Amino acid sequence: MKKIMIMVAIIAIASTKLTFAQSKTDVAFNQLLTAYYDVKNALATDKKDVAAQKVKALSAKVDAIPHKDLPAAQHTLWMAQSKIIKAKASELAAGKDIKAQRKSFEMISSAMIKTVRNIKFNNATVFVQHCPMAKASWLNEKENVENPYYGSMMFDCGDVTETIKSK
């Protein structure tokens, strides 16, 4: 009987630690997603300087992800996607015009879409939207389209192509 109680206690402690680690990781990923939305919203409203500033916060959030807590397959995916996000965030921050920033944002969006689909950390519904003119997709916190690739020229151009429910 003592052995069974000890085993139950060990399993309970191990699962509590895993749950806590995942929730800490989920919080960090959700902060990253919020920072991503800030960049997307700046580009959608043609605010080049705000986008350059917000992408620095996005880059810092990438660094803050406790990725060592992820299962092996997710860790491998995150390491690849985070490298893309960081490189393109640096490009976006240095972008001289909004067109160049938007081009960098395409790859950030692609990496973020792969991350959300495969790690499934989001605590709110995420909408994958696509602009046929830009031939590019992005994530949005709202179902209403807010196009970061054309901004005020075609603010609501695009469609919701996928809905990723909250975890």
N, C-alpha and C positions, 0 to 999 in steps of 0.2 A: 504494500500500500504506500509506503514511504517513497519507493522508487517511482511510482506512478505520479504522486504529488510533486516530486522533484522535477520529473519530466514535463508535467503540465506547467509548472512555474517557469522552467527554462523556455518552453515554447511561447508562453505569454510574454516574457521579457523580450525574446528575440523578435516577435511580431510587433510589439510596441515600438521597439527601436526602429524597425523597418518602416512602420507607418509614420513615425515622427520624421525620419529622414526624407521620406517621400513628400510629406506635407511641407517641409522646409524647402525642398527642391521645387515643389509646385508653386509655392509663394514666390520664389525667385523667378521662375519662368513666367508667372503672371505679371510680375513687375516688368520683365522684359517685353511682354506683349503690350502692356500699357505704354511703354516707351516707344515701341514700334508704332502704335496708333498715333502718338504725338507727332512723329515724323510724317506719317501718312496724312494726318490732318493739316499739317503745315504745307505740304506739297499740294494738297487738294484745294487749299485756299491761296495758292500762289505766294506763299511767304518763304522765300528763298533763305533769308537770314535766320528765321526761326527754325527752318528745317536743318540748317547747318548746326545750330545750337543744340537742337533736340537729338540729333544723331550722335552727339557726343555722350549724352545720357544713355542712349541705346547701347553704345559701345561699352560703357561702364557696366551696364546690366548684364551684358554677355559675360564679362569677366567675373561677375558676382554669382554666376550659376554654380551650385555645388555639384558639378557633374560626376564626381567620383561616386556619388550615391546611386547613380543610374545603373540599371541592368546592362550587361555587356553590349547587346545590340543597340540599345538606345544611346549608350555612351559613345559608341563608334559613330553613329549617325550625328549626334550632337557635336562631336569634335570636328567632323567635316563641315557641318552647316555653320558652326560658330566661326570657323576660319573664313568662310565666305562673307558672313555678316560683318565681321570686323574689317576685312579688306574693303568691302564696298561702303561701309560706314565712313571709313577714312577718306575714300574717294568723294563721297557725298559731301562731307564736311569741307573738303578743299574745292568743291565744284564752283567754278566761276559764274556759271549761269544755271538757271533752274532746269533747263533742258538736260544738261549734264547730270545734275542731281537726280533727276527723274530716271535717267538711264541707270545710274548706280542703284537706285531704289528698286528697280526691277529684280535684280539679283538678291537683294536683301529680302524682298517679298517671296521670291521663290524658295529661299532657304527657310524662311519663317513658316511658309505653308507646309513644307516637308516636315519641319519640326513639330508643328501643332498636330498634323495628321498622325505622326508616328509615336510621339511621346504622350499625347493626350493629357495635357496638364491643365487645360483652360478651365477656369471656374465660372465662365459665362459662355454663352453661345457665340461662336465666331462664324462670320460669313466670308466665304471665299468669293471674291467678285472678279469679273474679267471684262476688260475693254477690248473689243474686237479691232478697234482702230490702232491701239498701241500693241496689240497682240501680247498682252501681259495681264497677269492677275495680281491681286493683293488681298490682304485680310482687312476686314472691317468689323468694328464693334456694333455696327447698326446694319439693319437689313437694307435701308435706303442707300443707294449707290452714291459714293463720294469719290470721284475719280482723281487719284493723285498724279496721273500721267498727263492729263490735259487741264486740270484745275478749272478755273472759271470759264475757259473756252468751251468745255464740255463736262461740266461738273457732275451731271447725272448720267453720263454715257457709260453703259455697261450693264451687266446682269449678275445676279447671284448664281453661281454655278455649283456651290456646295454649302451646306450648313453643317458645321461641326458642333454638336451638342456639348454642353458643359460636362465635365467629368463627374 
